[in-house]
């Protein structure tokens, strides 16, 4: 395999469609926290953190997942594209080398820039990305902990950014809502894999509770997250409206059962693109809100 082909495969392994889900929370959280708190913005921390959570972090998270989930992924019909690669074992050493070479320099640099509590948060975020899939840990196979850990993958970069700015108290409702959204999204996404997971003897929140109960759980978390956003003020109604879209997207599958669980893949694909619309709405609201403060 040529270097160009290897690089292309590594690029796809890092799931480019998910890059905004990790880099945006860090960048937006850091910029907003510094502007509202009056803390000087550290450009090196912003640039390095954003770049890390764009590519290297996702390569770490999804690369390790692809390596340790290989046996189950090759039997899963939805794998092999934006929803997950299933590269041959021959590429696994290259994935591990790429993970090490891209992650270690960034992590060292960020640790040098951050406070001790921000550094602890960063290390926890990295550990969670590894522990989710790595052999011997496999948090993804511990029901409920799988959804908690998955949510940390995306909330973690935000928490790390906020800790770089001494974590403003007013951020707690947003962090909580985002965390609940993350848990809801993982739980809903797990439903589509109930049948292949059970065939592969893989446990998840969905294999434990069943399709319908998991969808109900997901909807309930989306509702609580949306209500939390509504309590933050009228200016955030557009964001709450997007929360209602997530509720509707998952609630329409509330009658699903284990045999028809694969049908929720349609909702999962729409969820992936809904994230981009939500990101645009959040950005628009942030700009309007900040303009009232300056």
VENDACOR-V948007 format. One record per residue. N is the residue number from 1. PSI is psi in whole degrees, 0 to 359 (NA if undefined). OMEGA is omega in degrees with one decimal (NA if undefined). Layout:
n=N psi=PSI omega=OMEGA
n=N psi=PSI omega=OMEGA
This chain:
n=1 psi=132 omega=-179.2
n=2 psi=163 omega=179.2
n=3 psi=323 omega=179.7
n=4 psi=318 omega=179.1
n=5 psi=320 omega=178.8
n=6 psi=316 omega=179.0
n=7 psi=321 omega=178.5
n=8 psi=316 omega=179.9
n=9 psi=319 omega=178.2
n=10 psi=323 omega=176.4
n=11 psi=315 omega=-179.1
n=12 psi=325 omega=178.0
n=13 psi=326 omega=-178.1
n=14 psi=1 omega=176.7
n=15 psi=70 omega=-178.7
n=16 psi=331 omega=-179.5
n=17 psi=338 omega=-178.2
n=18 psi=356 omega=-178.6
n=19 psi=315 omega=-179.7
n=20 psi=333 omega=-176.9
n=21 psi=339 omega=-179.9
n=22 psi=321 omega=-177.8
n=23 psi=324 omega=-178.3
n=24 psi=313 omega=178.2
n=25 psi=321 omega=178.9
n=26 psi=306 omega=-174.7
n=27 psi=312 omega=-179.2
n=28 psi=316 omega=-179.5
n=29 psi=318 omega=-178.2
n=30 psi=314 omega=-178.4
n=31 psi=313 omega=-178.7
n=32 psi=316 omega=-178.4
n=33 psi=319 omega=180.0
n=34 psi=320 omega=-178.9
n=35 psi=317 omega=-176.2
n=36 psi=336 omega=-178.1
n=37 psi=347 omega=-178.8
n=38 psi=10 omega=177.8
n=39 psi=136 omega=-179.9
n=40 psi=135 omega=178.7
n=41 psi=125 omega=177.2
n=42 psi=102 omega=-176.6
n=43 psi=318 omega=178.2
n=44 psi=319 omega=179.8
n=45 psi=318 omega=179.6
n=46 psi=313 omega=-177.6
n=47 psi=310 omega=-177.9
n=48 psi=318 omega=-179.9
n=49 psi=317 omega=179.8
n=50 psi=314 omega=178.7
n=51 psi=320 omega=-179.7
n=52 psi=315 omega=-177.1
n=53 psi=356 omega=171.8
n=54 psi=299 omega=-172.9
n=55 psi=296 omega=-174.3
n=56 psi=316 omega=-178.7
n=57 psi=318 omega=179.5
n=58 psi=326 omega=175.6
n=59 psi=320 omega=176.0
n=60 psi=308 omega=-174.4
n=61 psi=309 omega=-175.3
n=62 psi=331 omega=177.5
n=63 psi=312 omega=177.8
n=64 psi=322 omega=177.6
n=65 psi=315 omega=-178.8
n=66 psi=326 omega=180.0
n=67 psi=309 omega=-174.0
n=68 psi=347 omega=176.7
n=69 psi=11 omega=-172.9
n=70 psi=313 omega=-175.7
n=71 psi=321 omega=179.7
n=72 psi=326 omega=-178.2
n=73 psi=323 omega=-177.7
n=74 psi=345 omega=178.3
n=75 psi=357 omega=-177.2
n=76 psi=116 omega=-175.6
n=77 psi=338 omega=-178.3
n=78 psi=353 omega=-180.0
n=79 psi=154 omega=178.5
n=80 psi=15 omega=179.5
n=81 psi=220 omega=-177.9
n=82 psi=340 omega=-178.7
n=83 psi=6 omega=177.9
n=84 psi=129 omega=178.5
n=85 psi=165 omega=173.7
n=86 psi=66 omega=-177.8
n=87 psi=150 omega=-178.8
n=88 psi=160 omega=-179.9
n=89 psi=336 omega=-179.6
n=90 psi=334 omega=-179.0
n=91 psi=346 omega=-175.2
n=92 psi=316 omega=177.1
n=93 psi=322 omega=178.9
n=94 psi=323 omega=177.6
n=95 psi=314 omega=-178.7
n=96 psi=319 omega=178.0
n=97 psi=317 omega=-179.7
n=98 psi=321 omega=177.8
n=99 psi=312 omega=-178.5
n=100 psi=313 omega=-175.8
n=101 psi=331 omega=-178.8
n=102 psi=333 omega=-175.6
n=103 psi=315 omega=-173.3
n=104 psi=312 omega=179.6
n=105 psi=318 omega=-179.9
n=106 psi=315 omega=-178.3
n=107 psi=316 omega=178.7
n=108 psi=315 omega=-179.0
n=109 psi=317 omega=-179.2
n=110 psi=323 omega=177.2
n=111 psi=327 omega=179.3
n=112 psi=335 omega=-176.3
n=113 psi=337 omega=-171.5
n=114 psi=165 omega=173.7
n=115 psi=170 omega=-176.4
n=116 psi=322 omega=-179.4
n=117 psi=327 omega=174.8
n=118 psi=321 omega=179.4
n=119 psi=322 omega=177.0
n=120 psi=317 omega=179.1
n=121 psi=316 omega=179.5
n=122 psi=315 omega=-179.5
n=123 psi=325 omega=176.6
n=124 psi=318 omega=178.9
n=125 psi=315 omega=178.8
n=126 psi=316 omega=178.7
n=127 psi=317 omega=-179.4
n=128 psi=322 omega=178.8
n=129 psi=325 omega=178.6
n=130 psi=313 omega=-174.3
n=131 psi=336 omega=-178.4
n=132 psi=321 omega=-173.0
n=133 psi=333 omega=-170.5
n=134 psi=141 omega=177.7
n=135 psi=136 omega=-179.5
n=136 psi=340 omega=177.0
n=137 psi=294 omega=172.4
n=138 psi=53 omega=177.2
n=139 psi=335 omega=-178.8
n=140 psi=345 omega=179.4
n=141 psi=15 omega=175.2
n=142 psi=101 omega=-175.2
n=143 psi=137 omega=-175.8
n=144 psi=313 omega=174.5
n=145 psi=332 omega=177.9
n=146 psi=317 omega=179.2
n=147 psi=323 omega=178.8
n=148 psi=313 omega=-178.9
n=149 psi=318 omega=178.9
n=150 psi=319 omega=178.6
n=151 psi=324 omega=178.4
n=152 psi=332 omega=179.0
n=153 psi=327 omega=-174.1
n=154 psi=326 omega=177.2
n=155 psi=328 omega=-178.5
n=156 psi=312 omega=178.0
n=157 psi=325 omega=177.3
n=158 psi=313 omega=179.9
n=159 psi=318 omega=177.7
n=160 psi=316 omega=179.3
n=161 psi=317 omega=-178.7
n=162 psi=324 omega=179.0
n=163 psi=335 omega=174.0
n=164 psi=341 omega=-179.5
n=165 psi=29 omega=177.2
n=166 psi=24 omega=173.3
n=167 psi=86 omega=177.2
n=168 psi=134 omega=-176.5
n=169 psi=324 omega=-176.4
n=170 psi=355 omega=179.8
n=171 psi=345 omega=-174.4
n=172 psi=313 omega=179.5
n=173 psi=323 omega=-179.9
n=174 psi=318 omega=178.4
n=175 psi=317 omega=179.9
n=176 psi=315 omega=179.4
n=177 psi=318 omega=179.5
n=178 psi=320 omega=179.3
n=179 psi=316 omega=178.9
n=180 psi=320 omega=176.0
n=181 psi=317 omega=-179.5
n=182 psi=317 omega=177.8
n=183 psi=316 omega=179.9
n=184 psi=318 omega=-177.4
n=185 psi=318 omega=178.0
n=186 psi=314 omega=-178.5
n=187 psi=315 omega=179.3
n=188 psi=318 omega=180.0
n=189 psi=332 omega=-178.6
n=190 psi=337 omega=-177.0
n=191 psi=319 omega=-176.3
n=192 psi=340 omega=-176.6
n=193 psi=11 omega=-177.4
n=194 psi=310 omega=-176.4
n=195 psi=307 omega=178.4
n=196 psi=327 omega=178.5
n=197 psi=318 omega=179.3
n=198 psi=323 omega=177.0
n=199 psi=327 omega=-180.0
n=200 psi=7 omega=-179.2
n=201 psi=42 omega=177.9
n=202 psi=129 omega=-179.4
n=203 psi=150 omega=175.7
n=204 psi=171 omega=177.1
n=205 psi=326 omega=-178.2
n=206 psi=322 omega=178.9
n=207 psi=333 omega=179.9
n=208 psi=310 omega=-174.5
n=209 psi=341 omega=-176.8
n=210 psi=162 omega=-172.8
n=211 psi=306 omega=-173.5
n=212 psi=313 omega=-179.0
n=213 psi=324 omega=-179.7
n=214 psi=320 omega=177.2
n=215 psi=317 omega=178.1
n=216 psi=317 omega=177.8
n=217 psi=316 omega=179.6
n=218 psi=313 omega=179.7
n=219 psi=317 omega=-179.2
n=220 psi=318 omega=179.2
n=221 psi=320 omega=176.6
n=222 psi=320 omega=-179.8
n=223 psi=313 omega=-179.8
n=224 psi=317 omega=179.1
n=225 psi=318 omega=179.9
n=226 psi=319 omega=178.4
n=227 psi=323 omega=177.1
n=228 psi=319 omega=178.6
n=229 psi=319 omega=-179.1
n=230 psi=329 omega=-178.4
n=231 psi=351 omega=-175.7
n=232 psi=351 omega=177.1
n=233 psi=160 omega=-176.1
n=234 psi=329 omega=-177.3
n=235 psi=340 omega=-177.0
n=236 psi=10 omega=178.4
n=237 psi=320 omega=177.9
n=238 psi=325 omega=178.2
n=239 psi=320 omega=176.8
n=240 psi=325 omega=178.2
n=241 psi=323 omega=175.9
n=242 psi=326 omega=174.5
n=243 psi=322 omega=177.9
n=244 psi=329 omega=177.8
n=245 psi=320 omega=176.7
n=246 psi=321 omega=177.7
n=247 psi=312 omega=-178.4
n=248 psi=321 omega=-177.9
n=249 psi=322 omega=-179.9
n=250 psi=327 omega=-177.1
n=251 psi=334 omega=-179.3
n=252 psi=350 omega=177.7
n=253 psi=20 omega=-172.9
n=254 psi=343 omega=178.5
n=255 psi=6 omega=-177.5
n=256 psi=151 omega=173.6
n=257 psi=179 omega=-175.7
n=258 psi=324 omega=-177.9
n=259 psi=329 omega=-177.9
n=260 psi=13 omega=-175.0
n=261 psi=330 omega=-179.1
n=262 psi=339 omega=-178.8
n=263 psi=340 omega=179.6
n=264 psi=352 omega=176.8
n=265 psi=329 omega=177.5
n=266 psi=317 omega=178.6
n=267 psi=326 omega=179.4
n=268 psi=319 omega=177.9
n=269 psi=321 omega=178.0
n=270 psi=328 omega=175.6
n=271 psi=318 omega=-178.4
n=272 psi=318 omega=-179.6
n=273 psi=333 omega=176.5
n=274 psi=329 omega=179.1
n=275 psi=323 omega=-179.3
n=276 psi=319 omega=177.9
n=277 psi=317 omega=179.1
n=278 psi=318 omega=178.2
n=279 psi=319 omega=178.9
n=280 psi=318 omega=179.8
n=281 psi=315 omega=179.4
n=282 psi=317 omega=179.0
n=283 psi=316 omega=179.4
n=284 psi=314 omega=-179.7
n=285 psi=320 omega=179.0
n=286 psi=315 omega=-179.2
n=287 psi=316 omega=179.4
n=288 psi=315 omega=-177.5
n=289 psi=317 omega=179.7
n=290 psi=326 omega=-179.3
n=291 psi=336 omega=179.3
n=292 psi=346 omega=-178.6
n=293 psi=346 omega=-174.7
n=294 psi=NA omega=NA
